[in-house]
Amino acid sequence: MEQLQEGMNFESSRLLESRQTQSDDQVFVFSRSHRVVAAGLFLFSLIFHLLNYGLVDDHFDRISRGRQIAKYGELPFKDFFDPGYFLTLFSSAGVQTLFGDSLVGEALLNGVGFSVGFALTFLMLVRTTTSLPVAGVVTVLVMSAGTRFYDYDKVLFYPLGVFLCWRYFDRTSVWNLVNLALATTCAFWFRYDNGIFIACGTAVGLFVVHWRSRVTFACRLALYAVVIVVMSLPCLVFLQVNGGVLDYIYQITSYANREGNRTRVFELPQLQVDDNVPLFIIEPPAGYPITVRWVEGLSNSARSALERQFLLSDPEFDGERTWSYVLHDNSSAHVGALVRNSSVEDTGSIDRGAMRVLSAGSLKERVRRVVPFLRMQVLPGVLSLSNIFVFVYYLFVAIPVLAVAVVWRKCLEGRRSYRWEPEAARVLCLTTICILIESFILRDPLTARIGAVAAPVGILGVWILASVGLPRRCGDWVIGVTARLDRCGVSVKHFWQQVNAMVYLRRIVWTVLGLGGLFLGQSGFSTAQSIVATLDQKLTALAVSPPSMALLPNGRDSGMVRYVQECTGPDDRILATWFVPQLYAYAGRGFAGGMVVFFGGHWSDRAWQEKTLSRLREQSVPIVLVETDSYASFERDYDLIDSFIKANYRLAGMSSLGNPDVDETAYRILVRDGLTPVRFDDSWQLPCFS
């Protein structure tokens, strides 16, 4: 009996090995065309994102910390607080060291991260759909989700982690697992939750693919963990030497808890329905973007009156008396009256000789001007932009649930087949990552976060559609229509065979392309030249050191930046009591006390405030900037720092610092006791120390 049992075990092992070998032969291999298209998509994405590169205030929370490393040799956790973006900060510092104290290095870093992530997304969609066109369309939709550039780590590491997971599940080799562990380690130290999400998805996938052998599962999971720990040793040693690993864990968990409470993590968004709007509306034609530089000394009330007179809407302050507008009357007479007005010093995007607007906006805006149907909104009270994001949120939440249901059905159908395990491992790994991302990342404000999670959720959604046979159902529908036409006497199949439609279709496509090249070749060449010239101008503007104030996320901060830049020395530090991280990068100054921002009560524990005070006592901090509106929360949350400021600084003045939206009491400028100004600023008569 024992010999019979041993024989059965041996036969089962041999059958298992045979089936595993067979599954290895069925591993998906990307063709040359797949790789070429992915490379082209990478290049397109890089150029597109560089041409459209723009920054928001939040991005400078990372850039200014990276600058602190590059310019002053300070280190995260040791010299300033870090919420867990360890390698993100060193990467930013690296490109700032390489390209200088400018934004061009950060732009290239973000663009490459985006492009690699989208190329990997495309490859996984190709594998899921086996269709280049479908994969390309979905990838473009993911790219258009509006991801903010500071989220490049999410766009890069979510697809990279999933791609390497799938690669291991196809061929369960040790080398593939080591590569996955290396990517997980890198993702963790760029931003700790990235690594945690990938590790959890990997653990689920390992269990599914190795569930028949507990020993194999335990060994592979242990190997995965050991590689992560070994590769993390340099970072762990650094942290232990500079405050301790436990302090690092406490810092990031405290930051995560406060940020979760502030942004209402786990709170479901609500639809906001406006009953007062009609069922449908037609928007007026879009205007024309221009800029106007008003004469010096023009009051806000006079400027507002001129804006109404010349039909200028959507005012945006660009700094130095220059405003961006949308002009709603582009007639020569109206444009000429604006240009010749005595209160207008200069204009942009206007041909002052022909008195016409040069910029007509994007192709979409030009088409919408002449086609009213495209400007029609149905149920605008329900289908508002904010509500659309809420609908997308619940769609994203439903996708992992549907994926689990589909996997369960497929496993029941194929439980006697050996091929269900790798596919189930791939999908459940991706589903786990999506659930974690949606739980902890996809929260208020949705507009800022939904683009960062679009890639993995999009891949999972496409897999669901492919798994339920949507393409096959569409094909069946076409066959049914053809059959009904045949019964009506129209032999579609015979016609298709007689005319060899694919040959004619191919000829039509090449004819259209040829005519397009013949008639639009010069225009296309000019467009390519224009793209190259625009890209060169963009990179040149980004390479200015320190960054040009024309690139400020909000031109209203330009006066503050100019004051700090002109009235403090290069070695001075600045303390600002609210969220204004862009100040340090544009002014070319370091932040004081290890605090790049004060908001949300972050780093307000007594021990951390004491550490901030010890740094302030050692640094040259001639001025402190206080925002009046947010001072009450600063005084409450950071009481020790506030007491230090009151005891060691005196009020030098109050000013709007050139911000047209606030009054003259908006900002308080405090100077260190015992310091004597060398001069006073011409614009606001504030003290200068350089």
TORSERO-199549 format. One record per residue (C-alpha): x, y, z; residue in three letters. Coordinates in steps of 0.2 Angstrom, whole numbers, plus 5000, padded with zeros to 4 digits. Example, Ala and Ser with C-alpha at 12.3 -4.5 7.8 and 13.67 -1.06 7.14 Angstrom:
506249785039ala
506849955036ser
This chain:
500050005000met
501450125004glu
502350084988gln
500750124979leu
500550294988gln
502350334984glu
502050294965gly
500550404965met
501450544973asn
502850524960phe
501650524946glu
500750684953ser
502450774954ser
502950724937arg
501250784930leu
501450944940leu
503150974932glu
502450934915ser
501051054916arg
502151194923gln
503351164909thr
501851184897gln
501351344905ser
503051414903asp
502951384885asp
501351484885gln
502051644892val
501551804884phe
502951874873val
502952054867phe
503252064849ser
504452184840arg
502952294835ser
502452304853his
504152364859arg
504252484845val
502552564849val
502952574867ala
504652664864ala
503652784852gly
502352814866leu
503752844878phe
504552974867leu
502853054863phe
502353064882ser
504053144886leu
503853274873ile
502053304877phe
502353324896his
503853434894leu
502853544883leu
501353554895asn
502453554911tyr
501753654925gly
501953664944leu
500753684958val
501153734976asp
501253564983asp
502653514971his
503853634980phe
503553544996asp
504753414988arg
505753524977ile
506253644991ser
506753495002arg
507853434988gly
508553604986arg
509053605005gln
510053445001ile
510853504985ala
511353684991lys
511653665010tyr
512053485012gly
510653455024glu
509953285026leu
508153225028pro
507653165046phe
509353235052lys
509153415047asp
507353435042phe
505753335044phe
505253215030asp
503553135028pro
504252975020gly
504853035003tyr
506652985006phe
507252944988leu
506053064981thr
507053204989leu
508753134985phe
508153114967ser
507653304966ser
509253354974ala
510253254962gly
509453334946val
509653504955gln
511453464957thr
511653404939leu
510653544931phe
510853684943gly
509653784954asp
508253774941ser
506753674937leu
507353594921val
508053444930gly
506453414940glu
505453434923ala
506553294915leu
506453184930leu
504553194931asn
504353174912gly
505453024912val
504452944926gly
502752984918phe
503352914901ser
504052744908val
502452724918gly
501352754903phe
502452644892ala
502252494905leu
500452534906thr
500252514887phe
501252344887leu
500152274900met
498552334891leu
499252244875val
499452084885arg
497652104892thr
496852144876thr
498052074863thr
497552234853ser
498752374849leu
497352504845pro
496352464860val
497952474871ala
498452634863gly
496752714866val
496652664884val
498352724887thr
497952894880val
496452904891leu
497552864906val
498752994901met
497353124899ser
496753094917ala
497653254923gly
499053174934thr
499953314944arg
501853304940phe
502353284958tyr
501453114957asp
502753044945tyr
503252914957asp
501552834958lys
501352844939val
503052754938leu
503052624952phe
501252564951tyr
501352504933pro
503152444936leu
502652344951gly
501252264943val
502252224927phe
503652134937leu
502352044947cys
501551974931trp
503251934924arg
503551824939tyr
501851744939phe
502251694921asp
503951614925arg
504151584944thr
506051604943ser
507151664957val
507851804946trp
506151874942asn
505751874961leu
507351964965val
506952104952asn
505252124959leu
505952144976ala
507152274970leu
505752374962ala
504752364978thr
506252424988thr
506452574977cys
504652614977ala
504652604996phe
506052724998trp
505352844985phe
503752854995arg
503452725009tyr
501652685004asp
502052644986asn
503152494992gly
501852435005ile
500552434991phe
501652334979ile
502252214993ala
500452174998cys
499952134980gly
501452024978thr
501051924994ala
499351894988val
499951844971gly
501351724978leu
500051644989phe
498851614974val
500251544962val
501051434975his
499551384985trp
499851204981arg
501451204990ser
501551285007arg
503451265007val
503751344991thr
502651494995phe
503551515012ala
505251505004cys
504851634990arg
503951755002leu
505451745013ala
506651774999leu
505651924993tyr
505651995011ala
507551965013val
508052044997val
506952205002ile
507852205019val
509552185012val
509352314999met
508652435012ser
510152415024leu
511052575018pro
509452685021cys
509152595037leu
510852625043val
510752805038phe
509152825048leu
509852735063gln
511352855064val
510253005061asn
508952985074gly
508452805074gly
507352695064val
505952705077leu
505952895076asp
505752875057tyr
504252765059ile
503552885071tyr
503753035060gln
502952955045ile
501452875054thr
501153035063ser
501153125047tyr
500052995039ala
498753005053asn
498653195053arg
498553205034glu
497153065034gly
496153165046asn
496353325037arg
495853255020thr
494553145027arg
495252975021val
493852835020phe
492552965019glu
491452935003leu
491153084992pro
489453154989gln
488553214974leu
488053394974gln
486453424963val
485953594958asp
484053604956asp
484053784950asn
484953764933val
483953714917pro
484053534909leu
485253584896phe
486253744892ile
487353804877ile
488953884883glu
489454044875pro
490954034863pro
492654024871ala
493654184872gly
495454214867tyr
496854214879pro
497954374880ile
499054464893thr
498954644898val
500254744907arg
499454894915trp
500355054919val
501155084936glu
500055154949gly
498355094942leu
497155064956ser
496254894958asn
494554984956ser
495155064940ala
495854904933arg
494254814937ser
493254954927ala
494454934912leu
494154744913glu
492254764912arg
492454894898gln
493554784887phe
492654614891leu
494154544899leu
493654394910ser
494554254920asp
495954374927pro
497554294933glu
498954394941phe
500554344933asp
501654474943gly
502354644940glu
500754724934arg
500454584921thr
498854494920trp
498154354910ser
496354364903tyr
495154294891val
494554424878leu
492754394872his
492854524857asp
494254494845asn
493654624832ser
495054744826ser
494154894833ala
493954824850his
495754754850val
496354924844gly
495455014857ala
496254904871leu
497954924864val
497855114863arg
497155144880asn
498255254890ser
498155134905ser
498854984895val
500754984895glu
500954824884asp
500054674878thr
500454494874gly
499654374861ser
499154524851ile
499854584834asp
499854764838arg
500154804819gly
498654714813ala
497654734829met
497154554830arg
497354414842val
498754294838leu
498254154849ser
496554074845ala
496753934858gly
496753754856ser
496053654841leu
494653594853lys
494153784857glu
494253834839arg
493053694834val
491853734849arg
491753914843arg
490953864827val
489953714832val
488653764845pro
488153574848phe
489853544856leu
489553684868arg
487953604874met
487853534892gln
486453414897val
485953404915leu
487253534920pro
486553524938gly
486953344939val
488353314927leu
489553454934ser
491353434934leu
491453394952ser
490053264951asn
490853184936ile
492353154947phe
491253074960val
490452954947phe
492252904942val
492752874960tyr
491252754962tyr
491752674945leu
493552644951phe
492852574968val
491752454959ala
493052384947ile
494052284960pro
492452214967val
491952154949leu
493652084946ala
493551974961val
491851914955ala
492551874938val
494051784945val
492951684956trp
491951624941arg
493451584931lys
494251484944cys
492651384947leu
492551354928glu
494351304926gly
494751224943arg
495351064934arg
496451164923ser
498151224928tyr
498151384918arg
496951474930trp
498251504944glu
499451624935pro
497951724928glu
497151724945ala
498751774953ala
499051924941arg
497251984943val
497151964962leu
498852054964cys
498252194954leu
496552204963thr
497452204980thr
498552354974ile
496952444967cys
496052424983ile
497452494994leu
497752634982ile
495852684982glu
495752665001ser
497252775005phe
497652884990ile
495952914982leu
495253044993arg
494753234994asp
495153324983pro
494753194969leu
495353314955thr
497153304962ala
497253124965arg
496253024952ile
497553034938gly
498852954949ala
497752794951val
497052784934ala
498452664927ala
498152514938pro
496252534939val
496152554920gly
497152394917ile
496052304929leu
494452374921gly
495052324903val
495452144910trp
493652134916ile
492952184899leu
494052064890ala
493651924902ser
491751934901val
491951924882gly
491452094877leu
492452094861pro
491751924857arg
489951984860arg
490252134848cys
490852004835gly
489351904838asp
488252054836trp
489052094819val
488851914813ile
487051924818gly
486752084808val
487652004793thr
486551844794ala
484951954795arg
485552044779leu
485851884771asp
484051824774arg
483551994767cys
484451954750gly
486052054754val
487451934753ser
488752034764val
489951884765lys
489951854746his
490152044743phe
491652044755trp
492451904747gln
492151974729gln
492852144732val
494252084744asn
493752234756ala
495352224766met
496452264751val
495352404746tyr
495352474764leu
497152464764arg
497252564748arg
496052694754ile
497152714770val
498752734760trp
497852854748thr
497252964762val
498952964770leu
499753014753gly
498553154749leu
498853214767gly
500753214764gly
500553304748leu
499353444753phe
499853454772leu
501753414771gly
502253594772gln
501053624786ser
501653464795gly
503453514793phe
503053684800ser
502153604815thr
503653494818ala
504753644818gln
503553734829ser
503553594842ile
505453584842val
505553774844ala
504253774858thr
505153634867leu
506753734866asp
505953884873gln
505153784887lys
506753704892leu
507653864891thr
506353954903ala
506453804915leu
508353814915ala
508353994922val
509253994939ser
508454034951pro
506753994943pro
505954134934ser
504454214943met
503554194927ala
503454004931leu
502654034948leu
501053934952pro
500254094957asn
500854264951gly
500154344967arg
501754274976asp
502954374965ser
503054524976gly
503454414991met
504754314982val
505554474975arg
505654554993tyr
506454395000val
507654384986gln
508254564986glu
508254595005cys
509054445012thr
510754365009gly
511154195000pro
511554115017asp
510054175026asp
508554065030arg
506754115030ile
505354065041leu
503554075034ala
502154025046thr
500953955032trp
500953835017phe
502153925004val
503453804999pro
503753884982gln
504454044991leu
506153954995tyr
506453884977ala
506054044968tyr
506954164980ala
508454054981gly
508454045000arg
508353895012gly
506953865024phe
507353885043ala
507153765057gly
506953615046gly
505153665043met
504753695024val
502853725028val
501753745043phe
500053665041phe
498853535047gly
499753525064gly
501153425056his
502753415067trp
501853505081ser
502253375095asp
503253455109arg
504853355105ala
504853415087trp
504453595091gln
505953585103glu
507053515088lys
506453655077thr
506953785090leu
508653715092ser
508953735073arg
508253915073leu
509453965087arg
510953905076glu
510353985059gln
510354155052ser
508554195051val
508354385049pro
506554395044ile
504954295048val
503454305037leu
501754285045val
500054265035glu
498754355045thr
497254245040asp
498154085045ser
499054145061tyr
497754085073ala
498053905068ser
499853925068phe
499854005086glu
498753865092arg
499653715084asp
501453775086tyr
501353875102asp
503253845107leu
503853915090ile
502654055091asp
503254105109ser
505054095102phe
504554215088ile
503654335100lys
505254345111ala
506554365098asn
505754465084tyr
504854625082arg
503554695070leu
504454795055ala
502854825045gly
501254755037met
501054745018ser
500054655004ser
501754624996leu
501054664979gly
499654534980asn
498054624972pro
496854504981asp
497254554999val
497354715009asp
498854795017glu
498754695033thr
498854525024ala
500654495029tyr
501654545044arg
503554555042ile
504554525058leu
506354555060val
507654485072arg
507954585088asp
509654675087gly
509854675068leu
509954845059thr
509354855041pro
510554915028val
509254995018arg
507354995015phe
506354915000asp
505755044988asp
504054964985ser
503454935002trp
504755025013gln
505154855022leu
506854825030pro
508254745020cys
509754655026phe
510754635011ser
